[in-house]
Amino acid sequence: MTDRGRTVDLGPLDRATLTLLSHALSSDQRSVYLGLPRGRHDLAVLVGIYLQLIRRGAALTGGPSCPVPDGPVVVVGLRTNVTVRLAQLAIGRQNLSQALRMQRIRGDGRVVDLQGKITRAVDSPSGLFYLNTALGRPSLGTSVGTVVIDRTSMANDQSWERALAWASEHDAARVVAVADLGTQPGSSRAWTQWPWTPALRTDVRHTLGHRPAYGPLTSNALLAHRPAAAPSAAVYRHEQLAELYRTVVAGVVAARRIHTSEPWPQPTADAVSLLNLLWCSWGSIGRQDAWQVLMGRGTGARALARSVSRGTLEGRAGPWGLFRETQWPDLRRGVLDLYELLYDDNPRRDLLLALIDWARADRAGVPVLVRTRSRSAAAAVAEELADALGGDADSLLLAPRPGPAGGGAGALHVMPYTERLAWDASPRLELHLGVPSTLRTGVLFSGAADEHVAVVEQSEYTWLERSVGRALHGWHEQIRQSAAVLRLGEVPEPATPALPVAYGPVDLSGPSPAPDDSPQRDSRLTLDLSALFEDYDASARAIGTPAAPDRGATAVAADGPVPATAVLTEPDGAVLWLRSDEQVDVLIGQRYARVPVTALTPGSRLLRARGDGQSRLHDRLVMVIHDSAEVTAMDTMIGYFRQAITAVHEQRGSWPNVLTALKNLGSEVSSWQAVSKWADGSVIAPEDPQDIHRVALLARDTRLTAGGTWQRLARMAEELRRLHRALGHTAAAAMSEAARGTEGPALRQLKTLCSGIDVSEVLEEFDLVVVRRVGGQKSVSTTVLGRVPGPRSASSSPQEAP
């Protein structure tokens, strides 16, 4: 097998995984769940190829019974440009279509091979298919044999559940899941689980050795270094910070003990949200607030603090009335004092700078990656570090290159957890700012770095230790149970490692302690904080996708009801629920535009994402042209410009005054309304590049004036505008051509704009529907937003929709 012309050398861990899988299927295990260290890889594709090879080999040799059941093998995942990726793989001198009957499932349920030939799925009963979940859940019209689900490509549990539902709808005889270490499959099936823990990987490396790492089809990079048994800790102390934290936590514990049908009082819920924001901040709260709003991550710390400050809980009776009198005063005062402590001079900023200096000295030449909970937090931290260390914040947000170069010796990167990195054999250090939530414990064992250090306050150390211990114990139990089912013999009890302290403890409020001073377990904080804040931690619970990890200000808890508008669409009379305060993509004549849901009228032509992508067509095409790290840098530069024009508005007092100042510098912009659109994001950037420069000069923003940043922003904005205009002229025709499977003039025009990349597969991810009627509003679960529950009769009314 070759990948991009280079032989894929499967190593010991690959062989162990595939042998285990074959053994499990031979033992009549119907559902197998493989847990691998977090990273970006194509192991699910490898598993699909392996199962197809087993079946083809058995058919050719007439050997013993084949463990792979009859029916197509289907690999299911969410990814960009499936066809391009599959075309890079070959068996011998044949591509996968020729060698293994590999075909991609289209949005209409038919299949297409790598030469572009479209056929019915029922005509390939022993084929190997790939389903991109961005296409929704197309029906094949036939049952399937084995479904391999790439859960690592899916951003949330809903996508995983829809993939399982698709497998059930097609009567899959076997389901194999390739998932991140630390995720749970749920109870819908009886799963045989096998997590590749650090201890197991150490055994494989010690017994079978390791092979050179190459490409995403192998797990060789995971054995390049001896896996660490557990992450390390960098411990700091700040007595006032810890005391306020304990006070607030005690108040939240008391609130969670209240079990009534009433919703939480808004000030109390805002206090929890404020605590989450503050505890995730590692620099200026004001700067974090600015990025929080610019990237649409919801309410900032200042607004939350205002709500908490004014909150009295008046009018509440019963348990909440008692809470108001007993716990609310301390909770309110504690979270506001924490806000004041961190707002002007966050002591953890200096700690982060000291940690980077330590890493560069103690891990000389090793790239350092700082992980944050959201893209807005990453942008804020990158700005802090750029100000302190020099350089450009946007360059810090670029992903490290794989391999020994890795961005250069001592390179520094800042990335959110939503950004996956490929497994890498080269040394790399990841700094985790705080204890990850239970939803993300697996990031501390990620395969993207060989060393992980969690930066925690003294009182969090016990929490970190328990989280890691619970994860390791749970994985061992899964291995022990699966080994018994598969008759693999006894599994020795692992030694529970103590978490090593790689740095500190250091006292941020006083003189540093002796170097051998070890962290003390805080007996006053024996709570499972991950469970405590699970329902309220929006940064962990928000719905997002790899293509658009920040869905906007509307990101909400996964199960929370939201106001939605029912839209009856043509041609099938399907009812579509759209969030009432969002904007949607429409085609108006030959113009591609974005309008509020409330502005939709009968006859509007609406562009709707079919499946799990749930992003804009324009944004998906940008992701085809640029990788996710480049898109992050683009967002950052646009954010700089919006901050600059907002700063000019604050200085001048009104938009007409801003227009006057720009005209004094030679601008020819027509109206102050046009200028205001630069700030709210409805216009990407000024069409005249010099206006970007003029805004930067008025704001005295060196981030835009230095290093040619404003020229880069102007070139990038022109590229985005060109694509935007082309979509208005070609989207409808290009989508029709993609549905027919023929490349016409519209597809060719888009292909030219997208650097010669075939975008027909991306267009299949979207439907163009006509609005028949816009109905009323009601609260619905976020799981049904943007999805069609099923065709309805033409006589049904949106108001009657469930």
MOWOSUL-V690414 format. One record per backbone hydrogen bond with DSSP energy under -1.0 kcal/mol. NH is the residue of the N-H (numbers start at 1). CO is the residue of the C=O. If there is no record, write none. Layout:
NH:CO + NH:CO
This chain:
2:90 + 3:6 + 4:88 + 6:3 + 8:1 + 10:8 + 15:11 + 16:12 + 17:13 + 18:14 + 19:15 + 20:16 + 21:17 + 22:18 + 23:19 + 24:20 + 25:21 + 26:22 + 27:23 + 28:25 + 29:24 + 32:175 + 33:192 + 34:177 + 35:194 + 36:179 + 40:421 + 42:216 + 46:42 + 47:43 + 48:44 + 49:45 + 50:46 + 51:47 + 52:48 + 53:49 + 54:50 + 55:51 + 56:52 + 57:53 + 58:54 + 59:55 + 60:56 + 61:57 + 62:58 + 73:127 + 74:146 + 75:129 + 76:148 + 77:131 + 85:81 + 86:82 + 87:83 + 88:85 + 89:86 + 90:2 + 91:94 + 94:91 + 99:95 + 100:96 + 101:97 + 102:96 + 103:128 + 104:112 + 105:130 + 106:110 + 109:106 + 111:119 + 112:104 + 113:117 + 116:113 + 119:111 + 123:120 + 124:121 + 127:124 + 128:101 + 129:73 + 130:103 + 131:75 + 133:77 + 135:132 + 136:133 + 144:170 + 145:72 + 146:72 + 147:174 + 148:74 + 149:176 + 150:76 + 151:149 + 151:178 + 152:178 + 153:150 + 154:151 + 160:156 + 161:157 + 162:158 + 163:159 + 164:160 + 165:161 + 166:162 + 167:163 + 168:164 + 169:165 + 170:166 + 171:168 + 172:167 + 173:145 + 174:145 + 175:30 + 176:147 + 177:32 + 178:149 + 179:34 + 181:36 + 183:180 + 191:189 + 192:31 + 194:33 + 196:35 + 197:195 + 201:197 + 202:198 + 203:199 + 204:200 + 205:201 + 206:202 + 207:203 + 208:204 + 209:205 + 222:219 + 223:220 + 224:221 + 232:452 + 233:500 + 234:454 + 235:503 + 236:456 + 237:506 + 242:238 + 243:239 + 244:240 + 245:241 + 246:242 + 247:243 + 248:244 + 249:245 + 250:246 + 251:247 + 252:248 + 253:249 + 254:250 + 255:251 + 256:252 + 257:253 + 258:255 + 269:265 + 270:266 + 271:267 + 272:268 + 273:269 + 274:270 + 275:271 + 276:272 + 277:273 + 278:274 + 279:275 + 281:278 + 288:284 + 289:285 + 290:286 + 291:287 + 292:288 + 293:289 + 294:290 + 295:291 + 296:293 + 297:292 + 304:300 + 305:301 + 306:302 + 307:303 + 308:304 + 309:305 + 310:306 + 316:313 + 322:318 + 323:319 + 324:320 + 325:321 + 326:322 + 327:323 + 328:323 + 331:327 + 332:328 + 333:329 + 334:330 + 335:331 + 336:332 + 337:333 + 338:334 + 339:335 + 340:336 + 341:337 + 342:338 + 343:339 + 349:346 + 351:347 + 352:348 + 353:349 + 354:350 + 355:351 + 356:352 + 357:353 + 358:354 + 359:355 + 360:356 + 361:357 + 362:358 + 363:359 + 366:363 + 368:411 + 369:429 + 370:413 + 371:431 + 372:415 + 378:374 + 379:375 + 380:376 + 381:377 + 382:378 + 383:379 + 384:380 + 385:381 + 386:382 + 387:383 + 388:384 + 389:385 + 390:386 + 396:392 + 397:393 + 408:405 + 411:408 + 413:368 + 414:396 + 415:370 + 417:372 + 419:416 + 424:447 + 429:367 + 430:451 + 431:369 + 432:453 + 433:371 + 434:432 + 434:455 + 440:437 + 443:440 + 444:441 + 445:442 + 446:443 + 447:38 + 450:428 + 451:428 + 453:430 + 454:232 + 455:432 + 456:234 + 458:236 + 460:457 + 461:458 + 464:460 + 465:461 + 466:462 + 467:463 + 468:464 + 469:465 + 470:466 + 471:467 + 472:468 + 473:469 + 474:470 + 475:471 + 476:472 + 477:473 + 478:474 + 479:475 + 480:476 + 481:477 + 482:478 + 483:479 + 484:480 + 485:481 + 486:482 + 488:483 + 502:233 + 503:233 + 506:235 + 508:237 + 517:514 + 523:521 + 525:522 + 529:527 + 532:528 + 533:529 + 536:533 + 537:533 + 538:536 + 540:537 + 541:537 + 542:538 + 555:552 + 560:557 + 562:780 + 564:778 + 565:578 + 566:776 + 567:576 + 568:773 + 569:574 + 570:770 + 573:569 + 576:567 + 578:565 + 580:563 + 582:579 + 584:595 + 586:593 + 587:605 + 588:591 + 591:588 + 593:586 + 595:584 + 597:582 + 599:596 + 600:597 + 603:771 + 604:601 + 606:769 + 607:585 + 608:767 + 610:765 + 611:134 + 612:133 + 620:616 + 621:617 + 622:618 + 623:619 + 624:620 + 625:621 + 626:622 + 631:627 + 632:628 + 633:629 + 634:630 + 635:631 + 636:632 + 637:633 + 638:634 + 639:635 + 640:636 + 641:637 + 642:638 + 643:639 + 644:640 + 645:641 + 646:642 + 647:643 + 648:644 + 649:645 + 650:646 + 651:647 + 652:648 + 653:649 + 658:654 + 659:655 + 660:656 + 661:657 + 662:658 + 663:659 + 664:660 + 666:663 + 667:662 + 675:671 + 676:672 + 677:673 + 678:675 + 680:676 + 683:677 + 691:688 + 693:689 + 694:690 + 695:691 + 696:692 + 697:693 + 698:694 + 699:695 + 701:696 + 704:701 + 705:701 + 706:702 + 709:706 + 710:704 + 712:708 + 713:709 + 714:710 + 715:711 + 716:712 + 717:713 + 718:714 + 719:715 + 720:716 + 721:717 + 722:718 + 723:719 + 724:720 + 725:721 + 726:722 + 727:723 + 728:724 + 729:725 + 730:726 + 731:727 + 734:730 + 735:731 + 736:732 + 737:733 + 738:734 + 739:735 + 740:736 + 741:737 + 742:737 + 748:744 + 749:745 + 750:746 + 751:747 + 752:748 + 753:749 + 754:750 + 756:751 + 757:754 + 763:759 + 764:760 + 765:762 + 766:763 + 767:608 + 769:606 + 771:604 + 772:568 + 773:568 + 775:566 + 778:564 + 780:562 + 784:781 + 786:577 + 787:784 + 796:793 + 800:797 + 801:798
